[in-house]
Amino acid sequence: MSGEFVALVGAAGSLGFIHTVLGPDHYLPFIVLARAGKWSKKKYQ
């Protein structure tokens, strides 16, 4: 593999991770479902 390919894959992976962690649209639905369903902490850990 060339160095450029490794850099591209690393950059894409990093951006994807940051987008997922910072984007509330990825975890907000689970919070709403947990509250609506009155899940215990054991249920979603």
N, C-alpha and C positions, 0 to 999 in steps of 0.2 A: 504494500500500500504506500502511496505517496504521502508526503507530509501535508500536502494541500488537502487531500481527502480526509486525513485524520483531523486536521484543523476544522474542516467543514462539518464533519460529524460531531466533533466536540462542541462547536458553536451552536449547532442545531439542537443538540441535547441540552445544553445549558439554557438556551432560550426557551425551550419547551418546558423545562423544569420550573424556571422562573415564572413563566406564564401561568402554569398550573397552580403554583403556590400563591401567587399574588392575585389571581383572578377569582373573585368571590363567586362568580357564576359556576365554579366547579365544586365548591363545598357548601354554599348557602342552601341548596335544595336538601341536603342531608340534615342540616341543622333544623330546617323547617319541618321535615318529616319526623325527626326525633322529638321535637317539641309537641307536634300534633299527635303523635302516637304515644306520648309519655313514656318513651324508652328509658330504661335505667342506664346508668353509666356502663354496666356490665354488657349491655346489649351492643353498644357501638364502640367498644374498645377492642 
